[in-house]
Amino acid sequence: MAEEKKIEGFSNIKFTASGLLLEAKLKTGVPLKITRAVIGTGYLDDGEDVANLTALKSEIESHQTGVTSSSATVDITNVSVVAAGMTNLRLKIKNGDTPFYLREIGIMAQDPDLGEILYLYTNCGNGAQAFPVFDGSNHVYRTIDFLNIISNASDINVNVTLNNEVTRDDFETHKTATVLDHPNGCVTTEKIADSSVTGIKIKDSAITLAKLNNDIHTKFDGLEKAIQKINSTKKIDLEYSIDQGHDGYNIVVKPKVNYIARKDVSGTATYPLQSIDKCYMYICYNYDSDSISLVCDTTVSGRIPQPPDNYLLSAEISSSSDCGNFEYHRLIQKDDDGNVVSVV
């Protein structure tokens, strides 16, 4: 199962005290060197000032593309200067050998005097995103854009570790170009302008009946796969509630699949006995049996178990503020390899 989507829930990214000290040095002409991004699961304490942080609250082991490791992958994939003193940064995160909740992100930079420092920090609190353990097939990717980062740097050097992905700006520029070409310049004539394909440009016997038949079969094969994808698409609509009960948080899920109501599922996540523990839930969908299920319980010694492979959404429950009535809507389908993937 492969899933890729963009995360929108993080708060504005902020400078640490070390980051502000580096900003003062940047005014003297020192170049800004962003080395990497790091991720973690930690919460900020009530009233805690980001400026006082020198590291993440609870960092998760991670690595960058090109480094051999089974941990989560955190890459800087794109950086663009949108105006003087203003930069956009894009991250891509992939699951690894340990399940986790992505709650905090740090941007590391090189200080000429102190070495590598925590330069910028952001935390999404209870809006953490669940990443299951990677079992060899369930790729989970998340991209995060940090827009309009204001800095004193006149010279920015970013360690982009996954730079072979096409950005939207690159795509739009290529799509609207008068003369379309590949980056290596291998297309030497305008394509495809009126009357540009002539007999002189077509090599003798380049277009044969066998090639035409093969091209037609390829087109129909592609059309058949597209129809299969459309037919495999299912619309998932969930209404679910979380209430405080006598023994724990009561969860009720009212599901619909392709606009048809299914049997309600419910469960209770027992109140934790230790302060480090909290309740959690996973709402799951089995594509083959066409059924919705609920997994809810309490963490043990603060550790959240591995999410089910077929979960649709997850939530942590730690107080009455997490209770209420909620909705979830998603389209899913099977890809060319038969894996269930999210469409919207």
C-alpha positions in Angstrom: 0.0 0.0 0.0 1.5 3.3 -1.0 0.2 6.7 0.3 1.5 10.2 -0.4 0.0 13.5 0.6 0.8 17.0 1.8 0.7 18.0 5.4 -0.9 21.4 6.3 -1.2 21.2 10.1 2.1 22.6 11.4 2.3 26.0 13.1 4.5 28.8 11.8 8.1 27.9 12.0 10.1 29.9 14.5 13.7 30.8 15.2 15.5 29.3 18.2 17.9 31.5 20.2 20.8 29.9 18.4 19.0 30.6 15.2 18.6 34.3 16.0 22.3 34.5 17.0 23.2 33.0 13.6 20.8 35.5 11.9 22.9 38.3 13.4 26.0 36.8 11.9 24.4 36.6 8.5 24.2 40.4 8.4 27.9 40.5 8.3 28.0 38.4 5.1 28.3 34.9 6.6 26.4 32.5 4.2 23.4 30.5 5.6 24.2 26.8 5.4 21.1 24.6 6.0 22.4 21.1 6.6 19.3 18.9 7.1 15.9 18.5 8.7 15.1 16.4 11.7 11.8 15.1 13.1 10.4 14.1 16.4 7.3 13.1 18.5 7.7 15.5 21.5 5.2 18.0 22.9 6.1 21.5 23.9 5.4 22.2 27.6 2.7 24.8 28.4 4.2 28.2 27.9 7.5 26.8 26.7 9.4 29.2 24.4 10.8 27.8 21.2 13.7 30.2 21.5 15.1 28.2 24.4 15.3 24.9 22.5 18.7 23.5 21.4 17.3 20.2 20.2 13.9 18.5 19.5 11.9 17.5 22.5 11.9 13.8 21.4 13.9 13.3 18.2 13.3 10.2 16.0 16.2 8.5 14.3 16.2 9.5 10.6 18.5 9.7 7.6 18.7 11.3 4.2 18.5 9.7 0.7 21.9 8.3 -0.2 22.6 7.1 3.3 22.2 3.4 4.0 19.7 3.0 6.9 16.3 1.5 7.7 15.2 4.5 9.8 12.7 7.2 8.6 13.9 9.2 5.6 13.8 13.0 5.9 14.9 14.9 2.7 15.0 18.6 1.7 13.7 18.3 -1.8 13.5 21.9 -2.9 14.5 25.4 -1.9 13.6 28.6 -3.7 14.3 32.3 -2.9 11.0 34.1 -3.6 12.2 37.6 -2.7 15.1 39.3 -1.0 15.3 37.7 2.5 12.4 35.3 1.9 12.8 31.6 1.2 10.5 28.6 0.6 11.6 25.2 1.8 10.1 21.8 1.0 10.6 18.5 3.0 9.7 14.9 2.1 9.4 12.3 4.9 9.1 8.5 4.4 8.3 5.9 7.0 11.1 3.6 8.3 11.6 0.6 10.7 9.8 2.2 13.6 6.2 3.5 13.8 5.9 7.1 15.1 3.7 10.2 15.3 5.2 13.2 13.4 4.7 16.1 15.8 7.8 18.3 15.6 10.3 19.4 12.9 13.6 21.1 13.2 15.7 22.7 10.5 19.5 22.4 11.3 22.1 24.9 10.1 25.8 25.4 10.4 27.0 28.1 12.7 30.6 29.2 11.9 31.5 29.3 15.6 29.2 26.7 17.2 28.9 24.0 14.5 25.5 22.5 13.7 22.6 24.1 15.5 18.8 23.9 15.7 18.0 26.9 13.5 14.2 26.7 13.1 11.5 24.7 14.9 7.8 23.9 14.6 5.4 21.7 16.5 1.8 20.7 15.5 0.8 19.5 19.0 -2.3 17.2 18.9 -2.4 17.3 15.1 0.4 14.7 14.8 0.5 12.5 11.7 0.9 8.7 12.2 3.6 6.9 10.3 3.4 3.0 10.3 6.5 0.8 10.3 7.7 0.2 6.7 7.2 -3.6 6.0 8.6 -3.5 2.5 5.5 -2.5 0.7 3.5 0.2 2.6 5.3 3.3 1.4 4.0 6.4 3.4 5.2 9.8 2.2 4.4 13.2 3.5 5.5 16.5 2.0 5.6 19.8 4.0 6.1 23.3 2.6 7.5 26.0 4.7 6.7 29.2 2.9 8.1 32.7 3.2 10.9 32.0 5.7 12.3 35.4 6.5 16.1 35.5 6.9 19.0 38.0 6.9 21.0 35.7 4.6 22.3 37.1 1.3 23.8 33.8 0.4 21.9 30.5 1.1 23.4 27.1 0.7 21.0 24.2 1.3 21.9 20.5 1.4 19.2 19.3 -0.9 19.3 15.5 -0.6 16.4 14.6 -3.0 16.7 17.0 -5.9 15.6 14.8 -8.8 11.9 15.5 -8.2 10.2 17.9 -10.6 8.7 20.9 -8.8 5.4 22.5 -9.9 7.2 25.6 -11.1 9.5 23.4 -13.2 6.5 21.6 -14.6 4.6 24.8 -15.5 7.6 26.4 -17.1 8.2 23.3 -19.2 4.5 23.0 -20.1 4.2 26.5 -21.3 7.5 26.8 -23.1 7.4 27.9 -26.8 10.0 25.3 -27.7 9.6 22.1 -25.7 12.9 20.3 -24.9 14.4 17.9 -22.4 17.1 19.2 -20.0 19.9 17.6 -22.0 18.8 19.4 -25.2 18.1 16.2 -27.2 15.0 17.6 -28.9 16.4 19.8 -31.6 13.3 21.0 -33.4 10.1 22.6 -32.2 7.6 20.1 -31.2 4.9 20.1 -32.1 4.3 23.1 -34.2 2.1 23.2 -37.3 3.6 21.4 -40.3 6.7 20.5 -38.3 6.5 16.8 -39.0 7.3 16.3 -42.7 8.4 13.4 -44.9 12.0 14.7 -44.7 12.0 14.3 -41.0 10.6 10.8 -40.9 13.2 8.1 -41.6 12.3 5.5 -44.3 10.3 2.6 -42.8 10.3 4.3 -39.4 6.5 4.0 -39.3 5.5 0.4 -40.0 2.2 -1.6 -39.7 3.7 -3.6 -36.9 4.6 -0.4 -35.0 1.2 1.1 -35.5 -0.5 -2.1 -34.3 1.8 -2.2 -31.2 1.0 1.5 -30.5 -2.7 0.8 -30.7 -2.5 -2.2 -28.4 -0.4 -0.1 -25.9 -3.1 2.7 -26.0 -5.9 0.2 -25.4 -3.9 -1.5 -22.6 -3.5 1.9 -20.9 -7.2 2.7 -21.4 -8.2 -0.7 -19.9 -6.0 -0.1 -16.8 -7.5 3.4 -16.4 -11.0 1.9 -16.5 -10.0 -0.7 -13.9 -8.8 2.0 -11.6 -12.0 3.9 -12.0 -14.0 0.8 -11.3 -11.9 0.0 -8.2 -12.5 3.5 -6.7 -14.5 3.6 -3.5 -15.8 6.6 -1.6 -15.4 6.4 2.2 -17.5 8.7 4.3 -17.3 8.5 8.1 -19.1 10.2 10.9 -17.5 9.4 14.3 -17.8 10.7 17.8 -15.6 10.6 20.9 -17.2 11.0 24.3 -16.0 10.6 27.9 -17.6 7.6 29.6 -17.3 6.0 33.0 -14.4 3.8 32.2 -12.9 5.5 29.2 -13.4 7.3 25.9 -16.4 5.9 24.0 -15.9 5.9 20.2 -18.7 5.4 17.7 -18.2 5.2 14.0 -21.0 5.6 11.5 -19.5 4.5 8.1 -20.7 4.8 4.5 -19.0 3.2 1.5 -20.1 4.5 -2.0 -22.9 6.4 -0.2 -24.4 3.2 1.3 -24.6 3.1 5.1 -22.7 0.2 6.8 -23.1 -1.2 10.3 -21.9 1.1 13.1 -18.7 0.1 14.9 -17.8 1.2 18.4 -15.3 0.7 21.2 -14.0 2.1 24.4 -10.4 3.2 25.1 -9.9 2.7 28.8 -8.6 5.6 30.8 -4.8 5.3 31.4 -3.5 4.6 34.8 -0.2 6.4 34.3 0.3 10.1 33.4 2.7 9.2 30.5 0.0 7.1 28.8 -2.9 8.2 26.6 -5.7 6.7 24.6 -5.5 6.2 20.8 -7.7 4.9 18.0 -7.4 3.7 14.4 -10.3 3.5 12.0 -9.5 0.8 9.4 -11.0 -0.3 6.1 -10.6 -3.8 4.5 -10.9 -3.3 0.8 -11.5 -7.0 0.0 -14.1 -7.6 2.7 -15.5 -4.1 2.2 -15.7 -3.6 6.0 -14.9 -0.8 8.5 -13.3 -1.7 11.9 -12.1 0.2 14.9 -9.0 -0.4 17.0 -8.8 1.6 20.3 -6.9 1.2 23.5 -4.4 2.8 25.8 -0.7 3.1 25.4 1.7 1.0 27.6 4.5 3.0 29.2 3.8 5.8 26.7 4.5 3.6 23.6 1.9 3.5 20.8 1.7 0.1 19.0 2.3 -0.2 15.3 -0.7 1.1 13.3 -2.6 -1.5 11.3 -1.7 -1.6 7.6 -5.2 -0.8 6.5 -5.9 2.2 8.8 -7.7 5.2 7.3 -7.2 7.6 10.1 -5.7 7.8 13.6 -6.1 10.0 16.7 -4.6 10.4 20.1 -7.0 11.1 22.9 -5.8 12.7 26.1 -8.4 15.1 27.4 -12.0 16.3 26.9 -10.7 18.8 24.3 -10.2 15.8 22.0 -13.9 14.8 22.2 -16.7 15.8 19.9 -18.3 14.9 16.6 -16.1 14.5 13.5 -16.3 13.7 9.8 -13.8 12.0 7.4 -14.1 11.7 3.6 -11.7 9.9 1.3 -11.5 8.2 -2.2 -9.4 5.1 -2.4 -8.6 2.7 -5.3 -6.2 0.0 -6.4 -3.1 0.9 -8.3 -1.5 -1.0 -11.2 0.1 -3.4 -8.7 -3.1 -4.1 -6.8 -2.1 -2.0 -3.8 -4.8 0.1 -2.1 -3.9 3.8 -2.4 -5.5 7.1 -1.4 -6.8 9.3 -4.2 -8.1 12.3 -2.3 
